[in-house]
Amino acid sequence: MKYFAQSKQKGSAALLFILIFPALFAIFVWGVEGARVLQSSARLKDAAESAAIAVSAQQNVTNDECYAITQGFVGAYFPQAQSFQVPAVREGSSIVCVVDESSETSIKEFTITAQVTENTWFPSAQIANFGDTFSFSDSVTVRQDQSTPMDVILVANYASTMTDSSHNFKKNQKIDKLEEAVQSIASKLAESELPNQLALIGFDHYVSKFEDDGANERWRLDHYMSFDETGHAKSACSRKSSRGSKMDDIENCLDSIDESSLFNASKINVDSTLDKLFSNTLTPVSLFDLSYRDKGSKIDKIKISGHRHSVMDTIELTSDFPKIYNAASGKGKSGFKVVKGKSDIKGASYTGLIGGARLADQGTNPKRLIILLTDGIEQAPAVAQKLVDQGLCRRIQQHFTNQSVEIELAIIGFDYDNVSGADMRRCIGASRQYNYSPKDSAANDELIDQLLNFSPNGVGRLVQ
């Protein structure tokens, strides 16, 4: 057998490497650039999906707004891109973002499209390359299942403490900001495409209701408590109106009523009150049916037992949102007005909450939201404690749960007094207390959005 000398094989490995190097380099280029293309395509998918969710969270978004949001996300994901195009062009035309699939079901679809062009890493490779640039595109469709329509009941404190100065609020600023919050809520509900409804009930010691039967105008005061038999000394006061009647006559009648039992926790029958929360039989002796004026006359106060009371109304659920905030601002025949001058009138928020729950019970939407707007200063904290200890809010929530209705309670506080209002806060839940700012409009706007669930959490779902 003949053997080749080792010296004759020198250089063969180098020759072999030279022969196979182009193939190895081609594999390297295609592997690196190909992996980069796949990675970039996956990043564009993430960018498109993020943009889609952000777009679906917007209220009444337009195509231009959709494109701007998408550009922001794509630009953030590809800051070094040679270029990108939003929306992507398919078959010579731009793809429309906003598609209104069904106005009847209030469902919208958004198609997010983008095309990105990036520079290659090996544009000068002689044997194998991707050229100077490579482009890739993606398309994502998201469906916006809009929030459930809701009935919102605003329970607003119009006691004289709402005009007092406090730690963060100047004189009269609390009531001004309350009216601002009512207007903001009404405006946001009006802007929604859903069949939302809004109600407003004011309270100080009482809740009240303005009624006009065409012949007489009446102002009815309700204090939703049941009392033990020893809890009241005198019966309700009622007087019919006639032309030429004097306000003094009504005040003399009202002055004969003893209010002391209304705020005496030992005289309140809590079990009876809670059992009758939604019953028409909850008609305590403090239900005053007052014919206080002739048609066209004017009243600025209601007086009981020497105390002047604010003028409020109960506006039942309606889609007439301007009616709500006009009344809260003191406009119109039954506009709300806080009692003027010195007064020891504080709020009885529990009777306002019960009145609000009764309004919510008249609702038709599958979701109900009761919002207590107050400074938390209670006329009778002991009464509130007794009701809450026995499950006032639990009873309200259970009533609606039994009807398969989603119910939420919340507080908007204006320098909320966590001492006097501790029990109402405990009833509704500390996490459901939102503090209204006297100065920060942006924070207040965000607060209202959060409260009404106009937020980006879970409002859209990808469909392809």
C-alpha positions in Angstrom: 0.0 0.0 0.0 1.3 3.4 -0.9 1.0 6.3 1.6 1.0 10.0 0.7 3.5 12.1 2.6 2.0 14.4 5.2 3.7 17.3 3.5 1.8 16.7 0.4 -1.6 17.3 2.3 -0.7 20.8 3.6 -3.2 23.4 2.5 -6.0 21.1 1.8 -8.1 22.2 4.9 -7.7 25.8 3.8 -8.8 24.9 0.3 -11.8 23.0 1.7 -12.7 26.0 3.8 -12.5 28.4 0.9 -14.8 26.1 -1.1 -17.5 25.8 1.5 -17.2 29.3 3.1 -19.7 30.9 0.7 -22.3 28.3 1.7 -21.5 28.7 5.4 -21.7 32.5 5.1 -25.0 32.3 3.2 -26.4 30.2 6.0 -25.2 32.7 8.6 -26.7 35.6 6.7 -30.0 34.0 6.1 -30.1 32.7 9.7 -29.3 36.0 11.3 -31.4 38.2 9.0 -34.2 35.6 8.9 -34.4 35.4 12.6 -34.4 39.2 12.8 -37.3 39.4 10.3 -39.3 36.9 12.4 -38.5 38.7 15.6 -39.4 42.1 14.1 -42.7 40.6 12.8 -43.5 39.4 16.3 -42.7 42.8 17.8 -45.0 44.4 15.2 -47.8 42.0 16.2 -47.3 43.1 19.9 -47.3 46.8 18.9 -50.5 46.3 16.8 -52.3 44.4 19.6 -51.3 47.0 22.2 -52.5 49.8 19.9 -55.8 47.9 19.3 -56.5 47.6 23.0 -55.7 51.3 23.5 -58.0 52.3 20.6 -60.8 50.2 21.9 -60.6 51.9 25.3 -61.5 55.3 23.7 -64.9 56.8 23.6 -66.2 57.7 20.1 -62.7 57.3 18.5 -62.3 58.5 14.9 -60.1 57.1 12.1 -57.5 59.9 12.5 -57.3 59.3 16.3 -57.0 55.5 15.7 -54.1 56.1 13.3 -52.4 58.5 15.7 -52.5 56.0 18.5 -51.2 53.3 16.3 -48.3 55.5 15.1 -47.4 56.1 18.7 -47.2 52.5 19.6 -45.4 51.4 16.4 -42.9 54.3 16.8 -42.2 53.2 20.4 -41.6 49.6 19.4 -39.4 50.5 16.4 -37.5 53.7 17.2 -34.7 52.8 14.7 -36.9 51.8 11.8 -36.0 53.2 8.4 -39.7 54.0 8.0 -43.2 52.9 9.0 -46.6 53.4 7.5 -50.0 53.6 9.4 -52.4 52.5 8.1 -50.9 49.9 5.9 -51.8 49.9 2.2 -53.4 46.8 0.8 -54.3 46.5 -2.9 -53.5 50.2 -3.5 -55.8 51.6 -0.8 -55.5 52.4 3.0 -57.3 50.1 5.4 -60.0 51.9 7.4 -59.5 51.5 11.1 -63.0 52.2 12.6 -65.7 49.8 11.5 -69.2 50.3 13.1 -70.4 46.7 13.0 -73.7 47.1 14.7 -75.2 50.3 16.0 -78.1 48.4 17.5 -75.8 46.4 19.8 -73.4 49.3 20.4 -70.5 47.1 19.3 -67.6 48.5 17.2 -64.6 46.8 15.5 -61.3 48.4 14.9 -58.7 47.1 12.4 -55.2 48.2 13.3 -52.7 47.9 10.4 -49.1 49.0 10.0 -46.1 48.3 7.8 -42.5 48.8 9.0 -39.3 49.0 6.9 -35.9 48.4 8.5 -32.4 48.4 7.2 -30.6 45.0 6.8 -27.4 44.2 8.6 -25.6 42.7 5.6 -26.8 44.7 2.5 -23.4 44.1 0.7 -23.1 40.4 1.1 -22.1 39.1 -2.4 -23.6 35.7 -2.3 -26.7 36.0 -0.1 -28.5 39.0 1.3 -32.0 40.5 1.9 -31.2 43.7 0.0 -30.8 47.1 1.6 -34.1 46.9 3.5 -36.8 44.5 4.4 -40.5 45.3 5.1 -43.2 43.5 7.1 -46.7 44.3 8.0 -49.4 43.2 10.4 -53.1 43.6 10.9 -55.1 43.1 14.1 -58.9 43.5 14.7 -60.3 44.3 18.1 -63.9 44.4 19.1 -65.1 47.0 21.6 -67.9 45.5 23.8 -69.1 48.8 25.3 -69.8 49.1 29.0 -73.2 47.9 30.2 -75.8 50.7 30.3 -76.4 51.9 33.8 -78.8 53.8 36.0 -76.9 56.3 38.1 -78.5 57.8 41.2 -76.8 60.9 42.7 -77.6 61.4 46.4 -76.5 65.0 47.1 -76.0 66.7 50.4 -77.6 70.2 50.5 -77.2 70.7 54.2 -75.8 74.1 55.4 -72.4 72.5 56.2 -71.8 72.2 52.5 -71.5 76.0 52.4 -69.0 76.2 55.3 -65.3 76.5 54.8 -63.2 73.5 55.7 -59.6 72.3 55.6 -59.3 72.4 51.7 -62.4 74.1 50.6 -63.3 77.8 50.9 -66.8 79.1 51.9 -69.5 77.9 49.5 -66.8 75.9 47.5 -68.0 72.5 48.6 -71.5 73.0 47.2 -70.1 74.6 44.1 -67.9 71.6 43.5 -70.8 69.2 44.2 -72.7 71.0 41.5 -69.7 70.7 39.2 -69.4 67.0 39.9 -73.1 66.5 39.1 -72.7 68.3 35.8 -69.6 66.3 34.9 -71.4 63.0 35.6 -74.4 64.1 33.6 -72.2 65.3 30.7 -70.3 62.0 30.5 -73.4 59.9 30.6 -74.9 62.1 27.9 -71.8 61.6 25.7 -72.1 57.8 25.9 -73.9 56.0 23.1 -75.6 53.7 25.7 -79.1 54.2 27.1 -77.9 55.4 30.5 -80.3 57.1 32.9 -79.6 59.6 35.7 -81.5 60.5 38.9 -80.8 63.2 41.6 -82.1 63.3 45.1 -81.1 66.0 47.6 -81.0 65.7 51.3 -80.4 67.6 54.5 -82.4 66.3 57.5 -84.8 65.0 54.9 -85.2 64.1 51.3 -88.0 66.0 49.5 -90.1 65.9 46.4 -91.7 68.8 44.5 -95.1 67.9 43.1 -97.4 69.8 40.8 -100.8 68.3 40.1 -101.9 71.2 37.9 -104.0 72.8 40.6 -101.6 72.9 43.6 -97.9 72.8 44.1 -96.6 70.8 47.0 -93.3 70.1 48.7 -93.2 66.7 50.4 -90.5 66.0 53.0 -89.5 62.4 53.8 -87.4 61.0 56.6 -87.1 57.3 55.9 -87.1 55.9 59.4 -89.5 53.7 61.3 -89.9 54.6 65.0 -90.9 52.8 68.2 -94.4 53.9 69.4 -92.8 56.2 71.9 -90.6 57.8 69.3 -93.0 60.5 68.1 -95.1 63.0 70.0 -97.2 64.4 67.2 -98.7 63.4 63.9 -97.7 64.5 60.5 -98.7 67.9 59.3 -100.7 68.4 56.1 -102.3 71.5 54.7 -104.0 72.1 51.4 -103.1 75.1 49.4 -105.6 77.7 48.4 -105.1 80.9 46.5 -103.9 83.7 48.8 -102.5 81.4 51.4 -99.7 82.8 53.5 -96.3 81.2 54.0 -96.6 82.1 57.7 -99.6 79.7 58.0 -97.5 76.8 56.8 -94.6 77.7 59.1 -96.9 77.8 62.1 -98.2 74.4 61.3 -94.7 73.0 60.9 -93.4 74.6 64.1 -95.7 72.3 66.0 -93.8 69.2 65.0 -91.1 67.9 67.3 -88.0 66.7 65.3 -86.0 65.5 68.3 -87.2 61.9 67.9 -85.9 61.8 64.3 -82.2 61.8 65.5 -82.6 59.8 68.7 -81.0 56.4 68.0 -82.8 54.8 70.9 -86.2 55.6 69.3 -85.4 54.3 65.9 -86.8 50.9 65.0 -83.9 49.6 62.9 -85.3 46.2 62.2 -88.6 47.7 60.9 -86.7 50.3 58.9 -84.5 47.7 57.2 -87.3 45.3 56.6 -89.3 48.0 54.8 -86.5 49.7 52.8 -88.2 49.1 49.5 -91.8 48.9 50.8 -94.4 51.6 50.5 -95.3 50.9 54.1 -92.1 52.7 55.2 -94.1 55.9 55.9 -93.0 57.2 59.2 -94.6 60.1 61.2 -91.9 62.4 59.7 -93.6 62.3 56.3 -94.9 65.8 55.8 -97.2 66.5 52.9 -97.0 70.2 52.5 -98.9 72.5 50.2 -96.7 75.5 50.6 -97.5 77.9 47.8 -99.8 79.0 45.1 -98.8 78.5 41.5 -96.2 80.9 40.4 -95.2 82.0 43.9 -91.6 81.6 45.2 -90.1 79.9 48.3 -86.5 80.0 49.5 -86.8 77.9 52.7 -88.9 75.4 54.5 -89.2 75.8 58.2 -89.8 73.0 60.8 -89.6 73.4 64.5 -87.8 76.7 64.1 -85.2 75.3 61.8 -84.9 76.5 58.2 -84.3 73.7 55.7 -82.8 73.7 52.2 -85.0 73.4 49.2 -84.2 70.2 47.3 -86.1 67.9 44.9 -86.2 64.3 43.9 -85.7 63.9 40.1 -86.5 60.4 39.1 -84.4 58.4 36.5 -84.3 60.2 33.2 -82.2 60.6 30.1 -82.9 64.4 30.2 -79.4 65.1 31.6 -79.6 68.9 31.3 -82.6 68.8 33.6 -80.5 67.1 36.3 -77.6 69.6 36.4 -79.8 72.6 35.9 -81.7 71.6 39.0 -78.5 70.9 41.0 -77.3 74.4 40.0 -80.4 76.0 41.4 -82.0 76.7 38.0 -85.7 76.2 37.2 -88.8 76.1 39.3 -87.6 73.4 41.6 -83.9 74.2 41.6 -81.9 73.0 44.6 -80.9 75.7 47.1 -78.9 75.4 50.3 -80.5 77.2 53.2 -79.2 80.8 53.6 -77.9 82.3 56.8 -76.9 80.6 60.0 -78.3 77.2 60.6 -77.5 74.1 62.5 -78.8 71.8 59.8 -76.4 68.9 59.1 -77.0 66.0 56.7 -78.9 62.7 57.4 -77.1 60.8 54.6 -78.7 57.5 55.6 -82.2 58.8 54.7 -80.7 60.1 51.4 -79.2 56.7 50.8 -82.5 54.9 51.4 -84.3 57.4 49.1 -81.6 56.8 46.5 -81.9 53.0 46.7 -85.7 53.4 46.2 -85.0 55.4 43.0 -82.5 52.7 41.9 -85.3 50.2 42.4 -87.3 52.0 39.6 -84.4 51.5 37.1 -84.5 49.4 34.0 -80.8 49.0 33.2 -78.9 45.9 34.3 -76.4 48.0 36.3 -77.2 50.5 39.0 -74.8 52.9 40.6 -75.7 55.0 43.7 -73.3 57.8 44.5 -73.4 59.7 47.8 -72.0 63.3 47.3 -71.3 64.7 50.8 -68.8 66.2 53.2 -69.6 63.3 55.7 -70.9 65.6 58.5 -73.8 63.8 60.0 -76.6 65.2 62.1 -77.0 61.9 64.0 -73.9 59.7 63.7 -75.4 57.3 66.3 -78.4 56.7 64.0 -76.0 56.0 61.1 -74.0 53.6 63.3 -77.1 51.7 64.4 -78.3 51.3 60.8 -74.9 50.3 59.4 -74.3 47.8 62.3 -77.6 46.1 61.3 -76.5 45.9 57.6 -78.1 48.9 55.8 -75.8 48.6 52.7 -75.9 44.8 52.7 -79.7 44.9 52.6 -79.6 47.3 49.7 -77.0 45.2 47.8 -78.8 42.0 48.5 -82.1 43.4 47.2 -80.7 44.1 43.8 -78.6 40.9 43.7 -81.8 38.9 44.2 -83.1 40.6 41.0 -79.8 39.7 39.1 -79.0 43.4 38.9 -75.4 44.6 39.4 -75.4 47.3 42.1 -72.5 49.5 43.2 -72.3 52.1 45.9 -69.8 54.9 46.1 -69.0 58.2 47.9 -67.6 61.4 46.4 -66.3 63.3 49.4 -65.7 67.0 49.7 -63.3 67.2 52.6 -65.1 64.1 53.9 -65.3 64.0 57.7 -63.9 60.5 58.5 -65.0 60.8 62.1 -68.6 62.0 61.8 -69.0 60.0 58.5 -67.1 56.9 59.7 -70.2 54.6 59.6 -71.4 55.6 56.2 -67.9 55.2 54.9 -67.8 51.7 56.5 -71.2 50.9 55.0 -70.2 51.8 51.5 -66.6 50.8 51.7 -63.4 52.8 52.2 -62.1 51.7 48.8 -65.3 53.2 47.2 -64.6 56.7 48.7 -63.3 59.2 46.1 -62.1 62.6 47.2 -63.0 65.5 45.1 -60.3 68.1 44.7 -61.0 71.9 45.1 -58.4 72.7 42.4 -57.2 69.8 40.3 -59.7 69.5 37.4 -57.8 66.8 35.7 -57.8 64.6 38.8 -61.6 65.2 39.2 -62.2 64.2 35.6 -60.2 61.0 36.1 -62.1 60.3 39.3 -65.5 60.6 37.5 -64.2 58.3 34.6 -63.0 55.7 37.1 -66.3 55.9 39.0 -68.4 55.5 35.9 -66.0 52.7 34.6 -65.0 54.8 31.6 -61.6 53.3 31.8 -59.3 51.2 29.6 -59.4 48.1 31.7 -61.0 45.2 29.8 -63.0 47.2 27.3 -61.8 45.4 24.2 -61.0 41.9 23.0 -59.0 40.7 20.1 -61.0 38.8 17.5 -58.3 38.0 14.9 
